[in-house]
Amino acid sequence: MTLKALIFLCLGGIFFFTPTPTQAGVLEDNHCGSCHRLNAEDTNTNPAGPDLHYAGQKFQPQWLKQFLKKPAVIRPGGLTTDPSFLQGTPDNMSPHPSFSEEDTSKLVASLMNLKSVESNFEPVGTEPLSKGQRAKIKYQFERTFGCISCHQSLNLAGKVRGGVSGPSLVNSGNRLQAEWVNHWLQKPEVFISKSRMPRYKLDALTRDQLTQFLMTLKNENIR
């Protein structure tokens, strides 16, 4: 019988997930840990890629599958831990490896089991924003909070615009899980202890509507 160990340490709403030997083996065999932190207790302070120890809470599995088969640039300016941050271009950044269909399925299954942060995510509203609500929250996204200073987004004409010091949000509706986005907006330090991402004092409604707005940003809306 295959040994499967799930170790949960419940401390103030926080739990830590330890991958099973099989899951850890898939990630190790593909050298994922050489660029990404796969465990919250990893002491690597300068990883070459973003943290993945909460990938199962952050990403949508279908997007992960597409990305691992055909990687695309998400951080045009590079990672903040990179000495050449904002000095490079996608042409001279090290490309992410692509994987076969079989390996991709195994990697996605393993990554979706990495959950190492707070589990009490608040649900996000499912009723679509009205035209007026969407216009208001888009204004706040762009002007009040200045999100496009660091992140690429889509303007009203469906064109890509915005800064490159943060990850692109152009396809956030396909890439990210809504509950994770909501929690990130509330407590970014839970996921990354030192981050350039400011912590805004958002009320629950504004945070919810910002999340809903971000979930409407998708590649298929680019014109």
N, C-alpha and C positions, 0 to 999 in steps of 0.2 A: 504493500500500500504506500503510495507517495506521501511523504511527510509534508504537511502544510502547517505552518505556524503563523498564527496571527497574534501579535502581542499588543495589547492595548493598555496604555498607562493613562488613566483618566485623571488629569490634574487641572482643575479649574476650567473645564470645558475643552482642554487641549488633549489630543491623543496622538500617539506616534505609531505609524504602521511600519512593520518590518517585513519586507518582501520575502516570499517563500524562496527556498533554494532554486526552484525552477525559474521563477520570475527574475530573481537576481542574476541567475546564470545567463538569461537572454540578454539582459542589459550589459553584463560584463563581457559576454562573448562579442558584442558589437562595440565594445570600448566606449559606451555612452558616458561612463564615469570619468573618462579622461578630459572631458570638456564641460560636463554638467555635474552639479551637486545632486545626488540621488537620495541623500539622507540629510535631514535637517541638522544633524550633529556633525556633518562633514566640516572639517576645519579649514578647507581650502577657501581662502579669502579672495582669490583672484581667478575664478573659473573662466575658461574661454567661451563658455556658452551660458545661457540663463539657467537658473535653478529649475530642476524638474521634480523635486521631492514632493510637490503638491500637484503634479501634472494631472492626476485623476480628478481633481476638483476644478482645475483651470480650463483645460482644453475639451473641445468636442471631439469624440473619437473619429468621426468621419473626416474632420479637418486634419487630424493627426495622420490618418492613413494617407490622405492625398499629399500632405507635406513630406512624409517620409519616402514616398515614391517619387515625388517631383518637388524637391525643396525650392522655396522662394525666399527672397530677402524680406525680413520683417523689421529689422533694425537697420535702416539705411546709413545711420551715423555710427554704427558699431555699438558694442557694449561699453557701459561707463567704466568698467574695470580694465578696458583696453588702453594701453598707453597712447595709442594713436586714435583715441575716441574723437569722432567728428573730423578726422583728418583723412579718412579713407573713403573709398567708393565701393559699391558692390562688385566692381570689376577686380579690385585687388584684395578683397576679403576672402579668407579661406572658405571654399564652398562646403556646405553641409553634404555629407554622403547621402546617396539615394539607396534604396533597398528593394529587394524583390518582393513580389506579392506575398510569398510565404513568410519571409522575415518581417515584413511590415505588419502582418496580422499578429505575429508573436510579440513584436515590440509594442504595438498599440495596447494589446491585452495587459502587458506588464506595466506600461506607463499609466494606464487608467487605474491601476491598483496602488499607485503612489499617492498617499493621502496623509500628510504629516502636519496638518495645522488644525486650527479650530474647526469643529464640525457643525456648529450651530449656525449655519448660514440662514439668513432671512430669505423667505420666498419673495420672488419678484412678481409684480402685477402682470397678469396675462392679457388684460384688456388693452387693445392698441391705443396709442396716444391719438388724440384728436388732432386735426390740422393746426388748431390754435396752440395746443399743448406742445406739439412738435416744434413749431416755430419759436415758441418761448424758450424751450429747453435747448434748442440749437443755438439761439442767441447767447444763452448762459454758457453753453459749452465753448463757444468761440470767443465771446467778449468778456463775460463776467469772470469766468475761471481761466480763460486764456489757454485752453487745452491744445489748440492748434499751434501754439508757439513751440510745442515739443512733439506733437503727434500729427501725422498725416490723417486727413479725413476727406469727406466728399462734400463739395459745395452744392448749392441748389441746382446747378447745371450738371451734376454728376461727375465733376472733374476733381482730380486729386489735388489737394492743397494742404499746406501745413508744414511744421518743422520736422526735423529728422533726429533730434536728440533722444527721442523716446520711440518705442515700437510703433509701427504703423497701426492705425485703427480702421483703415479702409475696409478690411474684411473681418472686423471684430465680431460681427453677427454670426459668422460661420466658424470662427476660430475659438471664441471664448464661451464659457458657461455663464449664464446671466447671474446666478447666485454668487459665483466667484467675483464677478465684476462689482456687484453690489458690496460685497465684503471688502474688496480691495479699496473701493472708494471710501469706506468707513475706517478701515484699519490697515493701511498698506504696510506698516511696520511689522505686522504679524507674519507676512510672507518674506519681507526683506528688511533686515534690521537697519541697514543704511541705504536709503534710497533718495534719488533726486525728486521723487514724486511727492508733492506737498500734500499734507493732510488737511483737507478742507472741512470746515464745520458745516456739514450739510444736514438739513433735516431729512427725515425718513422719506418724505414725498419727493423732494428734489433728487435725492440719491436714487430712488426707484425710477423716476422718470429719466434721469441721465442714463441709467442702465438700459432702460427700454430703448432710448434713442440710439445708444451704441449698438444694440442688437439689430438695428435696422441697417447698419453700415455693412454692405456686402459687395464683393467683387462684381456680382451680376448687375449692380446698380451703376457701375462706371459707364460713362457715355463717351 
